[in-house]
Amino acid sequence: MLQIQLGAERPAGTGDGLGRTTIGWRPGMSEEEVWQAGRGIWKFNADRALSQDEVQIINTDGMVLAVARITGISKHGDRYALEGELLLGDARVGRPTPSPHLSRNPVTYI
């Protein structure tokens, strides 16, 4: 499984490859909003990411915010965004992750 940890919501800056105005997480976001915030744009190993079945998006407290099935990636310069199917209502959402995010990087493989 791929795990992405989101920090606090902040402006995306100009030229966001996914057309977002903000990135990161804030309380009250829907699973769809979390998916759009968390699916990219990241530096990661494309082959390794594609070998994973799912991505779990968590906040810095380790709470699962969204889960998606990975179906592909899109390239944005030297970075990537995940393509996938959001698993709305997954039982893991709203619960602490059983796999703490130990990496200093926002993207890790479990």
Biopython code that builds the backbone (N, CA, C, O; Angstrom):
import numpy as np
from Bio.PDB.StructureBuilder import StructureBuilder

atoms = [
    (1, "MET", "N", (0.845, -1.174, 0.000)),
    (1, "MET", "CA", (0.000, 0.000, 0.000)),
    (1, "MET", "C", (0.892, 1.239, 0.000)),
    (1, "MET", "O", (1.938, 1.274, 0.647)),
    (2, "LEU", "N", (0.455, 2.239, -0.732)),
    (2, "LEU", "CA", (1.094, 3.541, -0.732)),
    (2, "LEU", "C", (0.385, 4.384, 0.318)),
    (2, "LEU", "O", (-0.837, 4.314, 0.446)),
    (3, "GLN", "N", (1.135, 5.177, 1.068)),
    (3, "GLN", "CA", (0.528, 6.052, 2.065)),
    (3, "GLN", "C", (1.033, 7.466, 1.836)),
    (3, "GLN", "O", (2.232, 7.694, 1.679)),
    (4, "ILE", "N", (0.101, 8.415, 1.817)),
    (4, "ILE", "CA", (0.431, 9.824, 1.634)),
    (4, "ILE", "C", (-0.065, 10.586, 2.849)),
    (4, "ILE", "O", (-1.227, 10.486, 3.242)),
    (5, "GLN", "N", (0.852, 11.354, 3.435)),
    (5, "GLN", "CA", (0.516, 12.144, 4.607)),
    (5, "GLN", "C", (0.361, 13.604, 4.191)),
    (5, "GLN", "O", (1.268, 14.191, 3.601)),
    (6, "LEU", "N", (-0.799, 14.184, 4.506)),
    (6, "LEU", "CA", (-1.073, 15.575, 4.171)),
    (6, "LEU", "C", (-0.875, 16.470, 5.384)),
    (6, "LEU", "O", (-1.321, 16.159, 6.489)),
    (7, "GLY", "N", (-0.198, 17.585, 5.155)),
    (7, "GLY", "CA", (-0.068, 18.616, 6.175)),
    (7, "GLY", "C", (-1.256, 19.561, 6.105)),
    (7, "GLY", "O", (-2.246, 19.288, 5.427)),
    (8, "ALA", "N", (-1.144, 20.665, 6.807)),
    (8, "ALA", "CA", (-2.213, 21.658, 6.870)),
    (8, "ALA", "C", (-2.463, 22.277, 5.496)),
    (8, "ALA", "O", (-1.545, 22.450, 4.694)),
    (9, "GLU", "N", (-3.724, 22.601, 5.251)),
    (9, "GLU", "CA", (-4.113, 23.214, 3.976)),
    (9, "GLU", "C", (-3.404, 24.557, 3.798)),
    (9, "GLU", "O", (-3.237, 25.328, 4.743)),
    (10, "ARG", "N", (-2.990, 24.808, 2.547)),
    (10, "ARG", "CA", (-2.304, 26.048, 2.195)),
    (10, "ARG", "C", (-2.538, 26.334, 0.717)),
    (10, "ARG", "O", (-2.953, 25.433, -0.013)),
    (11, "PRO", "N", (-2.289, 27.553, 0.250)),
    (11, "PRO", "CA", (-2.475, 27.857, -1.174)),
    (11, "PRO", "C", (-1.572, 26.976, -2.046)),
    (11, "PRO", "O", (-0.431, 26.693, -1.679)),
    (12, "ALA", "N", (-2.082, 26.552, -3.182)),
    (12, "ALA", "CA", (-1.324, 25.686, -4.085)),
    (12, "ALA", "C", (-0.248, 26.443, -4.842)),
    (12, "ALA", "O", (0.719, 25.841, -5.309)),
    (13, "GLY", "N", (-0.399, 27.724, -4.967)),
    (13, "GLY", "CA", (0.572, 28.493, -5.744)),
    (13, "GLY", "C", (0.176, 28.483, -7.219)),
    (13, "GLY", "O", (-0.767, 27.799, -7.617)),
    (14, "THR", "N", (0.891, 29.232, -7.999)),
    (14, "THR", "CA", (0.553, 29.334, -9.422)),
    (14, "THR", "C", (1.050, 28.110, -10.176)),
    (14, "THR", "O", (2.079, 27.523, -9.841)),
    (15, "GLY", "N", (0.304, 27.748, -11.186)),
    (15, "GLY", "CA", (0.733, 26.659, -12.057)),
    (15, "GLY", "C", (0.590, 25.271, -11.478)),
    (15, "GLY", "O", (1.328, 24.374, -11.884)),
    (16, "ASP", "N", (-0.328, 25.049, -10.546)),
    (16, "ASP", "CA", (-0.542, 23.700, -10.038)),
    (16, "ASP", "C", (-0.994, 22.816, -11.196)),
    (16, "ASP", "O", (-1.977, 23.130, -11.866)),
    (17, "GLY", "N", (-0.298, 21.735, -11.434)),
    (17, "GLY", "CA", (-0.578, 20.848, -12.562)),
    (17, "GLY", "C", (-1.939, 20.196, -12.539)),
    (17, "GLY", "O", (-2.397, 19.692, -13.565)),
    (18, "LEU", "N", (-2.602, 20.191, -11.388)),
    (18, "LEU", "CA", (-3.937, 19.606, -11.277)),
    (18, "LEU", "C", (-5.021, 20.676, -11.192)),
    (18, "LEU", "O", (-6.198, 20.361, -11.014)),
    (19, "GLY", "N", (-4.624, 21.941, -11.319)),
    (19, "GLY", "CA", (-5.591, 23.032, -11.306)),
    (19, "GLY", "C", (-6.173, 23.347, -9.939)),
    (19, "GLY", "O", (-7.239, 23.955, -9.846)),
    (20, "ARG", "N", (-5.494, 22.943, -8.884)),
    (20, "ARG", "CA", (-6.004, 23.168, -7.532)),
    (20, "ARG", "C", (-5.634, 24.563, -7.034)),
    (20, "ARG", "O", (-4.597, 25.105, -7.418)),
    (21, "THR", "N", (-6.468, 25.141, -6.192)),
    (21, "THR", "CA", (-6.151, 26.426, -5.575)),
    (21, "THR", "C", (-5.533, 26.238, -4.197)),
    (21, "THR", "O", (-4.810, 27.108, -3.712)),
    (22, "THR", "N", (-5.822, 25.092, -3.562)),
    (22, "THR", "CA", (-5.222, 24.774, -2.271)),
    (22, "THR", "C", (-4.723, 23.335, -2.292)),
    (22, "THR", "O", (-5.189, 22.510, -3.079)),
    (23, "ILE", "N", (-3.773, 23.051, -1.416)),
    (23, "ILE", "CA", (-3.276, 21.697, -1.203)),
    (23, "ILE", "C", (-3.247, 21.461, 0.305)),
    (23, "ILE", "O", (-3.268, 22.412, 1.086)),
    (24, "GLY", "N", (-3.201, 20.218, 0.705)),
    (24, "GLY", "CA", (-3.171, 19.894, 2.122)),
    (24, "GLY", "C", (-4.556, 19.562, 2.640)),
    (24, "GLY", "O", (-5.504, 19.399, 1.872)),
    (25, "TRP", "N", (-4.655, 19.463, 3.961)),
    (25, "TRP", "CA", (-5.874, 18.995, 4.618)),
    (25, "TRP", "C", (-6.360, 20.007, 5.635)),
    (25, "TRP", "O", (-5.565, 20.701, 6.270)),
    (26, "ARG", "N", (-7.679, 20.084, 5.785)),
    (26, "ARG", "CA", (-8.322, 20.874, 6.837)),
    (26, "ARG", "C", (-9.501, 20.066, 7.369)),
    (26, "ARG", "O", (-10.094, 19.287, 6.623)),
    (27, "PRO", "N", (-9.850, 20.232, 8.626)),
    (27, "PRO", "CA", (-11.009, 19.515, 9.164)),
    (27, "PRO", "C", (-12.266, 19.811, 8.343)),
    (27, "PRO", "O", (-12.461, 20.925, 7.857)),
    (28, "GLY", "N", (-13.106, 18.792, 8.201)),
    (28, "GLY", "CA", (-14.370, 18.954, 7.485)),
    (28, "GLY", "C", (-14.318, 18.649, 5.998)),
    (28, "GLY", "O", (-15.343, 18.720, 5.320)),
    (29, "MET", "N", (-13.147, 18.310, 5.476)),
    (29, "MET", "CA", (-13.051, 17.994, 4.052)),
    (29, "MET", "C", (-13.759, 16.673, 3.760)),
    (29, "MET", "O", (-13.726, 15.749, 4.573)),
    (30, "SER", "N", (-14.396, 16.592, 2.601)),
    (30, "SER", "CA", (-15.008, 15.334, 2.164)),
    (30, "SER", "C", (-13.909, 14.389, 1.681)),
    (30, "SER", "O", (-12.777, 14.811, 1.445)),
    (31, "GLU", "N", (-14.250, 13.116, 1.536)),
    (31, "GLU", "CA", (-13.284, 12.149, 1.008)),
    (31, "GLU", "C", (-12.843, 12.552, -0.390)),
    (31, "GLU", "O", (-11.668, 12.404, -0.728)),
    (32, "GLU", "N", (-13.751, 13.055, -1.206)),
    (32, "GLU", "CA", (-13.411, 13.497, -2.566)),
    (32, "GLU", "C", (-12.422, 14.664, -2.529)),
    (32, "GLU", "O", (-11.469, 14.690, -3.308)),
    (33, "GLU", "N", (-12.639, 15.618, -1.639)),
    (33, "GLU", "CA", (-11.710, 16.744, -1.510)),
    (33, "GLU", "C", (-10.336, 16.265, -1.053)),
    (33, "GLU", "O", (-9.312, 16.743, -1.540)),
    (34, "VAL", "N", (-10.319, 15.324, -0.120)),
    (34, "VAL", "CA", (-9.049, 14.762, 0.351)),
    (34, "VAL", "C", (-8.334, 14.052, -0.796)),
    (34, "VAL", "O", (-7.125, 14.209, -0.964)),
    (35, "TRP", "N", (-9.072, 13.274, -1.585)),
    (35, "TRP", "CA", (-8.477, 12.567, -2.724)),
    (35, "TRP", "C", (-7.853, 13.567, -3.691)),
    (35, "TRP", "O", (-6.724, 13.364, -4.137)),
    (36, "GLN", "N", (-8.558, 14.634, -4.022)),
    (36, "GLN", "CA", (-8.026, 15.625, -4.954)),
    (36, "GLN", "C", (-6.794, 16.328, -4.374)),
    (36, "GLN", "O", (-5.861, 16.652, -5.108)),
    (37, "ALA", "N", (-6.791, 16.558, -3.084)),
    (37, "ALA", "CA", (-5.641, 17.196, -2.436)),
    (37, "ALA", "C", (-4.457, 16.246, -2.321)),
    (37, "ALA", "O", (-3.306, 16.667, -2.437)),
    (38, "GLY", "N", (-4.735, 14.972, -2.094)),
    (38, "GLY", "CA", (-3.667, 14.028, -1.778)),
    (38, "GLY", "C", (-3.099, 13.232, -2.926)),
    (38, "GLY", "O", (-2.036, 12.629, -2.775)),
    (39, "ARG", "N", (-3.765, 13.203, -4.076)),
    (39, "ARG", "CA", (-3.311, 12.323, -5.159)),
    (39, "ARG", "C", (-2.085, 12.845, -5.890)),
    (39, "ARG", "O", (-1.490, 12.110, -6.677)),
    (40, "GLY", "N", (-1.703, 14.051, -5.662)),
    (40, "GLY", "CA", (-0.502, 14.578, -6.316)),
    (40, "GLY", "C", (-0.295, 16.020, -5.928)),
    (40, "GLY", "O", (-1.123, 16.592, -5.219)),
    (41, "ILE", "N", (0.703, 16.575, -6.340)),
    (41, "ILE", "CA", (1.758, 16.135, -7.262)),
    (41, "ILE", "C", (3.004, 15.857, -6.405)),
    (41, "ILE", "O", (3.453, 16.717, -5.648)),
    (42, "TRP", "N", (3.549, 14.647, -6.539)),
    (42, "TRP", "CA", (4.603, 14.157, -5.648)),
    (42, "TRP", "C", (5.801, 13.635, -6.429)),
    (42, "TRP", "O", (5.711, 13.304, -7.611)),
    (43, "LYS", "N", (6.925, 13.573, -5.723)),
    (43, "LYS", "CA", (8.096, 12.846, -6.226)),
    (43, "LYS", "C", (7.996, 11.452, -5.637)),
    (43, "LYS", "O", (8.015, 11.287, -4.417)),
    (44, "PHE", "N", (7.889, 10.444, -6.499)),
    (44, "PHE", "CA", (7.911, 9.064, -6.033)),
    (44, "PHE", "C", (8.377, 8.176, -7.169)),
    (44, "PHE", "O", (8.466, 8.611, -8.317)),
    (45, "ASN", "N", (8.671, 6.937, -6.841)),
    (45, "ASN", "CA", (9.090, 5.953, -7.827)),
    (45, "ASN", "C", (7.841, 5.455, -8.546)),
    (45, "ASN", "O", (7.018, 4.757, -7.955)),
    (46, "ALA", "N", (7.702, 5.812, -9.816)),
    (46, "ALA", "CA", (6.484, 5.493, -10.569)),
    (46, "ALA", "C", (6.224, 3.991, -10.626)),
    (46, "ALA", "O", (5.092, 3.556, -10.415)),
    (47, "ASP", "N", (7.247, 3.197, -10.906)),
    (47, "ASP", "CA", (7.059, 1.744, -10.985)),
    (47, "ASP", "C", (6.623, 1.171, -9.645)),
    (47, "ASP", "O", (5.749, 0.305, -9.583)),
    (48, "ARG", "N", (7.232, 1.654, -8.585)),
    (48, "ARG", "CA", (6.880, 1.155, -7.259)),
    (48, "ARG", "C", (5.458, 1.563, -6.887)),
    (48, "ARG", "O", (4.717, 0.767, -6.310)),
    (49, "ALA", "N", (5.072, 2.796, -7.211)),
    (49, "ALA", "CA", (3.707, 3.254, -6.927)),
    (49, "ALA", "C", (2.686, 2.427, -7.703)),
    (49, "ALA", "O", (1.647, 2.051, -7.160)),
    (50, "LEU", "N", (2.980, 2.146, -8.966)),
    (50, "LEU", "CA", (2.052, 1.363, -9.784)),
    (50, "LEU", "C", (1.942, -0.089, -9.334)),
    (50, "LEU", "O", (0.967, -0.768, -9.655)),
    (51, "SER", "N", (2.931, -0.566, -8.596)),
    (51, "SER", "CA", (2.870, -1.944, -8.099)),
    (51, "SER", "C", (1.983, -2.060, -6.845)),
    (51, "SER", "O", (1.702, -3.165, -6.381)),
    (52, "GLN", "N", (1.554, -0.930, -6.312)),
    (52, "GLN", "CA", (0.678, -0.915, -5.133)),
    (52, "GLN", "C", (-0.774, -0.968, -5.592)),
    (52, "GLN", "O", (-1.113, -0.419, -6.640)),
    (53, "ASP", "N", (-1.627, -1.619, -4.822)),
    (53, "ASP", "CA", (-3.046, -1.703, -5.156)),
    (53, "ASP", "C", (-3.825, -0.478, -4.699)),
    (53, "ASP", "O", (-4.726, -0.006, -5.392)),
    (54, "GLU", "N", (-3.464, 0.034, -3.515)),
    (54, "GLU", "CA", (-4.248, 1.114, -2.921)),
    (54, "GLU", "C", (-3.347, 2.213, -2.373)),
    (54, "GLU", "O", (-2.155, 2.019, -2.133)),
    (55, "VAL", "N", (-3.967, 3.371, -2.187)),
    (55, "VAL", "CA", (-3.324, 4.482, -1.503)),
    (55, "VAL", "C", (-4.214, 4.879, -0.332)),
    (55, "VAL", "O", (-5.438, 4.944, -0.445)),
    (56, "GLN", "N", (-3.569, 5.140, 0.779)),
    (56, "GLN", "CA", (-4.247, 5.596, 1.984)),
    (56, "GLN", "C", (-3.746, 7.011, 2.233)),
    (56, "GLN", "O", (-2.540, 7.234, 2.336)),
    (57, "ILE", "N", (-4.662, 7.967, 2.329)),
    (57, "ILE", "CA", (-4.283, 9.349, 2.593)),
    (57, "ILE", "C", (-4.604, 9.643, 4.055)),
    (57, "ILE", "O", (-5.731, 9.460, 4.515)),
    (58, "ILE", "N", (-3.578, 10.107, 4.772)),
    (58, "ILE", "CA", (-3.728, 10.355, 6.209)),
    (58, "ILE", "C", (-3.331, 11.796, 6.529)),
    (58, "ILE", "O", (-2.690, 12.470, 5.723)),
    (59, "ASN", "N", (-3.724, 12.257, 7.721)),
    (59, "ASN", "CA", (-3.244, 13.558, 8.182)),
    (59, "ASN", "C", (-2.040, 13.335, 9.095)),
    (59, "ASN", "O", (-1.637, 12.195, 9.326)),
    (60, "THR", "N", (-1.466, 14.418, 9.612)),
    (60, "THR", "CA", (-0.259, 14.288, 10.430)),
    (60, "THR", "C", (-0.524, 13.643, 11.789)),
    (60, "THR", "O", (0.418, 13.273, 12.490)),
    (61, "ASP", "N", (-1.792, 13.505, 12.166)),
    (61, "ASP", "CA", (-2.144, 12.792, 13.396)),
    (61, "ASP", "C", (-2.325, 11.294, 13.160)),
    (61, "ASP", "O", (-2.589, 10.548, 14.103)),
    (62, "GLY", "N", (-2.183, 10.843, 11.898)),
    (62, "GLY", "CA", (-2.314, 9.427, 11.588)),
    (62, "GLY", "C", (-3.736, 8.963, 11.345)),
    (62, "GLY", "O", (-3.997, 7.760, 11.329)),
    (63, "MET", "N", (-4.664, 9.895, 11.154)),
    (63, "MET", "CA", (-6.066, 9.552, 10.884)),
    (63, "MET", "C", (-6.245, 9.325, 9.381)),
    (63, "MET", "O", (-5.808, 10.135, 8.564)),
    (64, "VAL", "N", (-6.890, 8.217, 9.031)),
    (64, "VAL", "CA", (-7.155, 7.921, 7.620)),
    (64, "VAL", "C", (-8.266, 8.848, 7.127)),
    (64, "VAL", "O", (-9.352, 8.895, 7.704)),
    (65, "LEU", "N", (-7.978, 9.582, 6.055)),
    (65, "LEU", "CA", (-8.919, 10.559, 5.502)),
    (65, "LEU", "C", (-9.598, 10.064, 4.236)),
    (65, "LEU", "O", (-10.732, 10.445, 3.947)),
    (66, "ALA", "N", (-8.910, 9.216, 3.479)),
    (66, "ALA", "CA", (-9.464, 8.666, 2.241)),
    (66, "ALA", "C", (-8.632, 7.460, 1.818)),
    (66, "ALA", "O", (-7.453, 7.346, 2.152)),
    (67, "VAL", "N", (-9.278, 6.563, 1.075)),
    (67, "VAL", "CA", (-8.618, 5.380, 0.521)),
    (67, "VAL", "C", (-9.045, 5.280, -0.936)),
    (67, "VAL", "O", (-10.216, 5.486, -1.257)),
    (68, "ALA", "N", (-8.103, 4.966, -1.817)),
    (68, "ALA", "CA", (-8.425, 4.829, -3.240)),
    (68, "ALA", "C", (-7.680, 3.647, -3.831)),
    (68, "ALA", "O", (-6.614, 3.263, -3.349)),
    (69, "ARG", "N", (-8.250, 3.079, -4.875)),
    (69, "ARG", "CA", (-7.605, 2.028, -5.656)),
    (69, "ARG", "C", (-6.777, 2.731, -6.729)),
    (69, "ARG", "O", (-7.302, 3.580, -7.450)),
    (70, "ILE", "N", (-5.514, 2.397, -6.844)),
    (70, "ILE", "CA", (-4.622, 3.020, -7.824)),
    (70, "ILE", "C", (-4.840, 2.367, -9.185)),
    (70, "ILE", "O", (-4.752, 1.147, -9.320)),
    (71, "THR", "N", (-5.127, 3.194, -10.195)),
    (71, "THR", "CA", (-5.327, 2.684, -11.554)),
    (71, "THR", "C", (-4.261, 3.185, -12.525)),
    (71, "THR", "O", (-4.153, 2.671, -13.638)),
    (72, "GLY", "N", (-3.478, 4.173, -12.122)),
    (72, "GLY", "CA", (-2.439, 4.707, -12.991)),
    (72, "GLY", "C", (-1.799, 5.930, -12.380)),
    (72, "GLY", "O", (-2.083, 6.296, -11.239)),
    (73, "ILE", "N", (-0.929, 6.560, -13.152)),
    (73, "ILE", "CA", (-0.293, 7.803, -12.731)),
    (73, "ILE", "C", (-0.244, 8.743, -13.925)),
    (73, "ILE", "O", (-0.322, 8.310, -15.075)),
    (74, "SER", "N", (-0.115, 10.035, -13.640)),
    (74, "SER", "CA", (0.119, 11.019, -14.694)),
    (74, "SER", "C", (1.403, 11.759, -14.352)),
    (74, "SER", "O", (1.697, 12.002, -13.181)),
    (75, "LYS", "N", (2.160, 12.114, -15.372)),
    (75, "LYS", "CA", (3.463, 12.754, -15.192)),
    (75, "LYS", "C", (3.300, 14.263, -15.265)),
    (75, "LYS", "O", (2.589, 14.786, -16.123)),
    (76, "HIS", "N", (3.971, 14.954, -14.350)),
    (76, "HIS", "CA", (3.951, 16.414, -14.281)),
    (76, "HIS", "C", (5.393, 16.872, -14.075)),
    (76, "HIS", "O", (5.825, 17.101, -12.945)),
    (77, "GLY", "N", (6.132, 17.005, -15.177)),
    (77, "GLY", "CA", (7.558, 17.320, -15.073)),
    (77, "GLY", "C", (8.290, 16.142, -14.468)),
    (77, "GLY", "O", (8.227, 15.028, -14.989)),
    (78, "ASP", "N", (8.994, 16.387, -13.354)),
    (78, "ASP", "CA", (9.721, 15.301, -12.675)),
    (78, "ASP", "C", (8.910, 14.730, -11.509)),
    (78, "ASP", "O", (9.449, 14.021, -10.659)),
    (79, "ARG", "N", (7.625, 15.039, -11.476)),
    (79, "ARG", "CA", (6.742, 14.568, -10.409)),
    (79, "ARG", "C", (5.542, 13.839, -11.004)),
    (79, "ARG", "O", (5.341, 13.829, -12.218)),
    (80, "TYR", "N", (4.745, 13.224, -10.116)),
    (80, "TYR", "CA", (3.629, 12.410, -10.566)),
    (80, "TYR", "C", (2.375, 12.686, -9.745)),
    (80, "TYR", "O", (2.443, 13.165, -8.613)),
    (81, "ALA", "N", (1.245, 12.374, -10.337)),
    (81, "ALA", "CA", (-0.040, 12.378, -9.639)),
    (81, "ALA", "C", (-0.660, 10.999, -9.814)),
    (81, "ALA", "O", (-0.510, 10.368, -10.860)),
    (82, "LEU", "N", (-1.345, 10.546, -8.798)),
    (82, "LEU", "CA", (-2.030, 9.256, -8.869)),
    (82, "LEU", "C", (-3.349, 9.396, -9.600)),
    (82, "LEU", "O", (-4.023, 10.421, -9.498)),
    (83, "GLU", "N", (-3.705, 8.381, -10.324)),
    (83, "GLU", "CA", (-5.031, 8.244, -10.918)),
    (83, "GLU", "C", (-5.662, 7.060, -10.194)),
    (83, "GLU", "O", (-4.967, 6.100, -9.862)),
    (84, "GLY", "N", (-6.946, 7.115, -9.947)),
    (84, "GLY", "CA", (-7.543, 6.002, -9.241)),
    (84, "GLY", "C", (-9.020, 6.154, -8.998)),
    (84, "GLY", "O", (-9.667, 7.096, -9.455)),
    (85, "GLU", "N", (-9.531, 5.191, -8.260)),
    (85, "GLU", "CA", (-10.951, 5.128, -7.914)),
    (85, "GLU", "C", (-11.081, 5.283, -6.411)),
    (85, "GLU", "O", (-10.636, 4.423, -5.651)),
    (86, "LEU", "N", (-11.690, 6.381, -5.983)),
    (86, "LEU", "CA", (-11.905, 6.635, -4.571)),
    (86, "LEU", "C", (-12.843, 5.573, -4.008)),
    (86, "LEU", "O", (-13.894, 5.307, -4.590)),
    (87, "LEU", "N", (-12.475, 4.967, -2.887)),
    (87, "LEU", "CA", (-13.294, 3.952, -2.237)),
    (87, "LEU", "C", (-14.139, 4.648, -1.166)),
    (87, "LEU", "O", (-13.843, 4.571, 0.027)),
    (88, "LEU", "N", (-15.192, 5.325, -1.616)),
    (88, "LEU", "CA", (-16.051, 6.101, -0.715)),
    (88, "LEU", "C", (-16.622, 5.226, 0.393)),
    (88, "LEU", "O", (-17.096, 4.116, 0.149)),
    (89, "GLY", "N", (-16.567, 5.745, 1.611)),
    (89, "GLY", "CA", (-17.143, 5.028, 2.740)),
    (89, "GLY", "C", (-16.335, 3.839, 3.217)),
    (89, "GLY", "O", (-16.845, 3.011, 3.973)),
    (90, "ASP", "N", (-15.074, 3.735, 2.788)),
    (90, "ASP", "CA", (-14.228, 2.634, 3.248)),
    (90, "ASP", "C", (-14.170, 2.643, 4.776)),
    (90, "ASP", "O", (-14.093, 3.707, 5.390)),
    (91, "ALA", "N", (-14.207, 1.469, 5.380)),
    (91, "ALA", "CA", (-14.248, 1.334, 6.841)),
    (91, "ALA", "C", (-13.013, 1.919, 7.530)),
    (91, "ALA", "O", (-13.060, 2.224, 8.722)),
    (92, "ARG", "N", (-11.918, 2.078, 6.798)),
    (92, "ARG", "CA", (-10.697, 2.626, 7.401)),
    (92, "ARG", "C", (-10.762, 4.134, 7.606)),
    (92, "ARG", "O", (-10.047, 4.678, 8.447)),
    (93, "VAL", "N", (-11.617, 4.813, 6.838)),
    (93, "VAL", "CA", (-11.719, 6.272, 6.912)),
    (93, "VAL", "C", (-12.265, 6.679, 8.278)),
    (93, "VAL", "O", (-13.244, 6.113, 8.767)),
    (94, "GLY", "N", (-11.613, 7.669, 8.881)),
    (94, "GLY", "CA", (-12.024, 8.162, 10.195)),
    (94, "GLY", "C", (-11.401, 7.421, 11.354)),
    (94, "GLY", "O", (-11.703, 7.705, 12.513)),
    (95, "ARG", "N", (-10.532, 6.470, 11.049)),
    (95, "ARG", "CA", (-9.858, 5.677, 12.084)),
    (95, "ARG", "C", (-8.348, 5.923, 11.999)),
    (95, "ARG", "O", (-7.843, 6.313, 10.946)),
    (96, "PRO", "N", (-7.638, 5.701, 13.085)),
    (96, "PRO", "CA", (-6.176, 5.797, 13.030)),
    (96, "PRO", "C", (-5.615, 4.724, 12.086)),
    (96, "PRO", "O", (-6.121, 3.603, 12.036)),
    (97, "THR", "N", (-4.585, 5.077, 11.356)),
    (97, "THR", "CA", (-3.955, 4.093, 10.482)),
    (97, "THR", "C", (-3.259, 3.025, 11.328)),
    (97, "THR", "O", (-2.643, 3.351, 12.343)),
    (98, "PRO", "N", (-3.348, 1.764, 10.927)),
    (98, "PRO", "CA", (-2.617, 0.724, 11.653)),
    (98, "PRO", "C", (-1.124, 0.736, 11.309)),
    (98, "PRO", "O", (-0.334, 0.031, 11.936)),
    (99, "SER", "N", (-0.747, 1.531, 10.322)),
    (99, "SER", "CA", (0.649, 1.615, 9.866)),
    (99, "SER", "C", (1.143, 3.046, 10.013)),
    (99, "SER", "O", (1.008, 3.842, 9.083)),
    (100, "PRO", "N", (1.714, 3.388, 11.163)),
    (100, "PRO", "CA", (2.177, 4.764, 11.376)),
    (100, "PRO", "C", (3.143, 5.218, 10.282)),
    (100, "PRO", "O", (3.954, 4.436, 9.785)),
    (101, "HIS", "N", (3.041, 6.469, 9.926)),
    (101, "HIS", "CA", (3.868, 7.070, 8.877)),
    (101, "HIS", "C", (5.197, 7.478, 9.502)),
    (101, "HIS", "O", (5.283, 8.513, 10.162)),
    (102, "LEU", "N", (6.226, 6.672, 9.297)),
    (102, "LEU", "CA", (7.515, 6.899, 9.947)),
    (102, "LEU", "C", (8.480, 7.715, 9.091)),
    (102, "LEU", "O", (9.517, 8.158, 9.585)),
    (103, "SER", "N", (8.157, 7.916, 7.830)),
    (103, "SER", "CA", (9.044, 8.632, 6.917)),
    (103, "SER", "C", (8.908, 10.145, 7.094)),
    (103, "SER", "O", (7.838, 10.643, 7.444)),
    (104, "ARG", "N", (9.998, 10.867, 6.850)),
    (104, "ARG", "CA", (9.935, 12.332, 6.833)),
    (104, "ARG", "C", (9.315, 12.823, 5.539)),
    (104, "ARG", "O", (8.860, 13.964, 5.457)),
    (105, "ASN", "N", (9.297, 11.971, 4.531)),
    (105, "ASN", "CA", (8.682, 12.299, 3.251)),
    (105, "ASN", "C", (7.178, 12.082, 3.336)),
    (105, "ASN", "O", (6.719, 11.226, 4.092)),
    (106, "PRO", "N", (6.397, 12.854, 2.564)),
    (106, "PRO", "CA", (4.953, 12.673, 2.622)),
    (106, "PRO", "C", (4.473, 11.363, 1.984)),
    (106, "PRO", "O", (3.372, 10.904, 2.288)),
    (107, "VAL", "N", (5.274, 10.762, 1.114)),
    (107, "VAL", "CA", (4.902, 9.523, 0.427)),
    (107, "VAL", "C", (5.756, 8.374, 0.978)),
    (107, "VAL", "O", (6.981, 8.473, 1.046)),
    (108, "THR", "N", (5.091, 7.295, 1.365)),
    (108, "THR", "CA", (5.813, 6.108, 1.827)),
    (108, "THR", "C", (5.089, 4.850, 1.351)),
    (108, "THR", "O", (3.910, 4.887, 0.999)),
    (109, "TYR", "N", (5.804, 3.764, 1.349)),
    (109, "TYR", "CA", (5.267, 2.467, 0.914)),
    (109, "TYR", "C", (5.166, 1.552, 2.123)),
    (109, "TYR", "O", (6.110, 1.436, 2.904)),
    (110, "ILE", "N", (4.027, 0.907, 2.272)),
    (110, "ILE", "CA", (3.813, 0.021, 3.422)),
    (110, "ILE", "C", (3.668, -1.404, 2.922)),
    (110, "ILE", "O", (3.480, -2.322, 3.720)),
]
sb = StructureBuilder()
sb.init_structure("model")
sb.init_model(0)
sb.init_chain("A")
sb.init_seg("    ")
for serial, (resi, resn, name, xyz) in enumerate(atoms, 1):
    if name == "N":
        sb.init_residue(resn, " ", resi, " ")
    sb.init_atom(name, np.array(xyz, "f"), 0.0, 1.0, " ", f" {name:<3s}", serial, name[0])
structure = sb.get_structure()
